[in-house]
């Protein structure tokens, strides 16, 4: 049994093939990591944690992330699958393990999607304050959350082509604004003697030592979360075996270098003490920095945040809805989620349930925590656990697939040493960023995340075991999501 075979007698209607080209695939990776948001959300905290060495942290995070990226590339080159870890583990380990992986991936993308409109709502409030429009209490956050979710639902139900085109446009806008701000800062600093230097690349400038540097690397690695959404587009991609692995590697490296360069410029823009003050006041440091160099033009940063968050939301909904569709098509989730609509064969029910879940969970967390930032932090922390579990599964699948199913293509470096490194690094991520850091944090945004995520993971395991005991016929045959890897696909 291989991942390349699809039994057409068992498979429900497929998504529309060949609608996402190389540029669309790149837009998915870059859109979900977001050149702007990845920088805006992490640069200030990285400086506060490690000192003025943010570009070094991004480069180190890239090196740590690369083993998992390479595992994805190796597997998609030989067995591209929109189910990614779910399909690969279904075939290499067991169908039950594959089902658990699929459910974990849905939680991963769904939680990432939930966090986005919450952060959007915070910027929406800032925009209204800038415009001197006053809406009291939590109402403004709820309005912002619902407005963005409605927009995303409209875009995503129009199909992958419309979603990708929107993502590309938003990506270009945010990239242009970030580069424009960096160019302004460099223009100002070049007129000041000694202000443009490469000190941010000097490890000796890590003011909090090795411990602070490692803590900051975790923040840097979190910026990469979601890059694997490209794998879920395999069924709709053009020539997935060729394009997906190449685009994945180039896009991840490109985004990391973009972050490193602009983090270098931002680090030059203000002294560390000033950045620490912004963080202590709960401000996103990028906004006051932009105000210092652009004046009222700093509203462009808010606009960029809107575009970046919209692109992330689209990519997250795409990933979660395609996984839900795939499992439903295999009768592992309710059948209505396997229905396709229109000529573009959009899994509309799956898309809508993802977006409605974002609205419901976002409003619930606002009601419970009564704080928009805390709500965003809660869901962002929860993403860490399910993302790392997914990455560990992919690295395991890399080893087993090329040892058992494709031994002729086995390579010690690519299919043994690289995935082992990926497994170890992600296990450390779970330990350091989830159990160690969150368990010692306040209950509302720390321990509660650990407790609920572990309880949810246990529920997923029980669900898979029950499926194995009571519906074993569904856990046979090919994986729920495979693609025809014939020439030209």
N, C-alpha and C positions, 0 to 999 in steps of 0.2 A: 504493500500500500504506500502510495506517495502523495504528497501534497499537490502534485501536478495533475492528478486525475480527478475529474468531476463526473459523477454519475448523474446524467441529465434526467433520469427517471425519478430521482429523489429530490431534485432541486426545484424550488419555486422560481418565479420570474426573477431575472437578474437585473442589477443596476445597469444603466446605459454605459457601455464600454467605449473607451477611446475619446472621452470628452475632456480629459485633463492632460495637457501637454507638459513638457519640461518646465516652462515658465509658471504654469499653474501649480505644479508640484512644489516648485521653489517658493511660490507665494504661500502655500500652506505651511511650510516649515517656518519661513520668516514671519508670516502673519501670526502664528500661534506663539512664537517666542517673542516677537515684537521688538524691532530695533529700539523704539522709543520707550515702551513700558519696561522692558528688561533693564534699561538704563535708569529711567526715572525712579523705579521702585527699589532698586538695589544699590545705586551708587552711594547715596548718603549713608545708609546702614552699614555698607562695607567699610567706608571711611571711619565711621564711629567704632566699628569692631576691630579693624586691623590697622588703621592709620592711613596716611595718604599714599596708598599703594594699590588703588582700585584696579588699574590696568593689569598689574601682576596677578591679582586675584582672578580676573576674568580669564587670563591665559592659563593659569593653573587649573581652573574649573574646566576649561576646554580639554586639557590633557586628561583629566579624570573622567570626563564624559565620553571621550572618544572610544574607549573599548566597547561600550554599549552601542554607540553609533555604528562601529565597524561590525558588530554582531548583527545588527539589523541589516546592514548592507550585504553581508555574506549570505544571509538567509533569503533576502528579497531577490538577490541575483539568481539563486537557484530555485527558490520556491516562493514567488511573490504571492502574498495573501492579504486580503483586506482584514482578515482576522488576526494577523500578526502572531503575537504570543499564543493566543487561543488556538489557532490552527496548528502552529508548529508543535506546541506541547500536546495537542490532541493526538498527533501522529507519532511523535517521538517518545513520549512518556506513556500517556493513556488518555482516552476520551474524557474521563472524569477530571483529570488534571487540566485538560484543555478547557472544559466547561468552567472550572474555577477561574482560570486565567481570563476567560472572556468576561465573566462577571466582575472580576477585579478591574479589568480595563474599562468597563462601562462606568464603574464607580470613579475611577481615575479621571476620565474625561468629563463625567457629569459634575464632579466636584470642582474641577477646573472651571467649567462653564458657570457654576453657581457663583464662584468668587468674582467673576468679571463684572456683572451688572452692579454688584455691591460697590466695587471700586469706581465704576462709572458714576454711580449715584453720588459719591463723595465729590468728584470733579464737577458733576452737575450742580451740586450745591455751591461750589466755589464760583462757578460761572454765574449763577443767579446773584450771588453776593457782589461779584464784579459789576453786574448790571444793575445793582441796587434794587433787586427784586427780593422781597422778604416773604418766605413761607416758614411758618413756625414748626418746631418739633421735628418728629421723624417723618412727617408727611412729605417733605421735599425729597428725602432719600427714597421713599416708596414710589413717588412719581417718577423719579429718574430711573429706578430699577424696571418699572413696568414699561416705560417708554422705550428703553433700549431693547428690552426683550421682545416687544411687539415688532420693532424694526428688524431684529434678527430673524424672527419667525417668518416675516414676509420675504426676506432675502433668501433664506434657506429652502423654503417650499417652492421657490422658482427653479431649483435644480442646482447641480454642482457647477454648471457653467456660469450661472449668474453669481453664485457665491464666490467663485474663484476670481471673476472679473472685479467684483467689489473689493475683495481682499487685496488684489494687485494695486488698485487705485489708492486704497487706504495706506498700504505699505509705502508707496512712493511719496505720499504726502508727509507721513511721519518721518521718513528718512530725510527728506528735504529740509524739514524744520530743524531736526537735530544737527544736521551738517551746517545749516545756516547759523545756528547758535554757536557751534564750535568755531566756525570761521570768524564770527564776530569777536569771540573771546581771544582767539589767536591774534587777530588784527590789533586789538587793544594791548595785549601783552607784549607783542613784538616791539612796541614803542617804549617799553619799560625795561631797563637794563637788567639782564639776568633772570627775567620772569619766565622765559620759555626755556625749560631744561628737561632732562630725563630723570629727575629725581623720583617720580612716581614708579619708575621701573627698578628702583634700587631696593633690594630686600632689607637693607639696613634701616630704611625709613618705616618699617613695620613697627609702630610705636608700642603695640601690645604683644610683641614677641610671637613665637611660633604658635602658641595656643590661640591668640587672637587671629592670626593669619588663617589657621585651619577653620575656625568658626566662620570667618568671612568667606572662605572657599565654599562652605555649605550654601551660603546665600547666593554665591555665583552659580553653583550647580542648579539651584532652584530656578534660576532664570532660564535654564535650558529645558525645563519641564514642558512636555507637550510636543517636542520635535518629532516624536514617533507617530504623530497624526498622519504623516505622509503614507505610512504603511496601510492605513485604513482606506486609502484612495486607490489601492492596487487594482480593484475591479473596474474602476472608472478611468484608469490611467492609460495613456498610450505607451505601448511597449514597456510594461512595468519592469521586466527583468533588466532592461537596459537603463531606463531613466530613473527609477526610484532610488537605487543605491547610489548612483552618481550624484543626483541632485541632493540627496540627503547629506552626503559627506561635504560637498561643496557649500551647501547652504548653512550647515551648522558651523563650519570653519569660518565662513564669511561673516555670519552674525557675530561670532566671538571676536573676530578682528575688529569689526565695527564698534562693538562695545569697548574693547581695549583702547582703541584710538580716541573715542569720544570721552571715555573715562579719564584718559590722560589729560585731555584739554580741560575737562570739568575740574579735575584735581588741581590744575594750575589756576583756576578761576577765582578761588577763595581760600583763605587760610583754614587749616584744620579746625581751629577753635570756633570759627564762624559756622562751619558745617555741623560741629557738635552742638552748637546752640540751636540750630534749626531742628536737629533730631530730638533734642531735649524738649522742644516746644511742640513736638508731634507734627512738624511740618515736613512736606516733601521738599528736600533741599533744592531741587531743580527749579521750583517756581520762584523763590526769592533770588536765586542766581540769575535766572532769565530776566527778572525785573531790574536787577542791577545793570545789566548790559543792554536790555531792549526797552526798558521803561514799560509803558502800557502795552507794548507789543508782547509782553509775556503771556497775554491771552492766547497767543499761538501755541504755547506749551499746553495749555488746557485743551485747545482744539486738537492738538496732536495726541493727547491722552485719549480723547474721545475716539479718534480714528484708530489708534492702536488697540484700544480695548474692544472696539467693534470687530476688528480683524481677528483678535484672539477668540472672541465669542463665536464668530462664524466657524472658525477652525475647530473649536471644541465641540460645537453642536454637530458639525459634520462627522467628527470622529465617533462621538457617542451614538448618534442616530444610526450610522452604518453598522455598528456593532450590534445594536438592538435589532435592527433589521435582519442581520445575518443569523443571529441565534433564533429569532422568531421564524425565519424561513426553514430552519431545521427543527421546528416545533419545540424548541427549548425555552421559548418565551411565548406569550399569547399571540395567536395567529394574526390579529389585526395589525400588529406591528410589521408584518411581512408584506403588507399590501403596498403596491406602487401606484402612483397617480400620474396620469398624463403621458404625453409623448416622451418627456424627459425621464420618466420612470423614477419619480422622487418618492422616497419612503416617508410620505407626509405624516402619517400617524406617529412614526418614530421621532421625526423632527419635532412635532408638536409636544409630545410627551417630555422630551428633553427640555424644551423651553419652558413649558408649564411647571416642570419640577424646579427649574431655576427660580421662577417667580415665587412659587410656594415656599421653597426652602429659604430663599432670600428674605421674604417677608417674615417668615417664622423666626429666623435668627435676629432680625431687627427687633421683633416684638419681645424676644427673650433677653437679648443682650442690651437693648436700648442704646446701641452705639454702632454706627456704621463701620468705623475702622476696626473695632473688635470683631464684628461679624465677618469682615473681609479676612482678617488675620486667622480667624477660626477655620474657615474653609480652606485657606491657603495652607495652613499647617496640616490639615487632613489630607491634602493632595500628596504630600511627601510620602506618606506610608504606602498608598496604593500605586504611586508612580514607581517607587523603588521596588516593590514586589513585581511589577510588570517587567522592569528592566532585568531583574534577577532571572525571571522566567525566560526572557529572550536569550540571555547568555547561556542558560542551561540548555535551551533548545539548540543553540549553535553547536555546542559540544556533541550532544546526542545525535542530532540530525546527520552530521558529517561523519560520525563514527558508525552509525547503524544503517542509515538510509542511502547516503551518498559517499561511501568510503573512498571511492576513486578520486573524489575532489577534496579529501581531507588534507588540511595544511596545519602543521603544528603551531605556527604563529597565529594564523587567522582563526583557527577553529579549536584551539586549546589554550594557549597562553593569553590571548586577548580576552576571551570570555571569562577565564578564571579571574583575571584582573577586574573585569566588570562586575563579577559576582562579589568579590571581596570589597570593592569600593562601594557598591550599593548596600551591602550589609552594614558597612560602617556608617553610611548615610542614615539608615534606619536607626542605628544605635545613637548616633550623635545628634541628629536633627529631630528625631521623633521621641524615642524613649528617654534619652538623657536630658535634652533641653526642655521638652514639653512636660515631662513628669515633675520637674522642679519648678515649673512656671505656675502662675495663678490658675485656679481651677477653671475659671470661665473661658480662658483661651489656651490653657495648657493641658492639665490632667483630663479635662472633659473630652478633649480631642482624642487622647490616647484611649480612654475607656470606650467611647462611642465607636471609634474606628476598629478596635479589637472586637467589639461586640458585632459590628457589621460584618467583619471578615469571618467571624465564627458562623454567622447566619448564612453567608455565602457557601461556606464549607458544608454546613448541614443541608442546604438546598441541593448541592451537587450530590451529596451522599444519598439523599432521598430519591433523586432522579435515578441514580445508579441502582437503587434497591427496587423502586416501583415502576420505572419506565426504562429498563435496560436496553430496550430496542432502539431508543433514541440515541444511545451512546455507542453506536456501531457504524461502520462504513467510513466514508471520507469525512474530513473535517467540515464544519458548517460553512466555512468561507475558503474557497480555493479559486484560482484563476487558471485559465487555459494558457499555458506557457509556450504554445506553439509559436513558430516564427512570425514576427510581425505584431504580436500582441503586447 
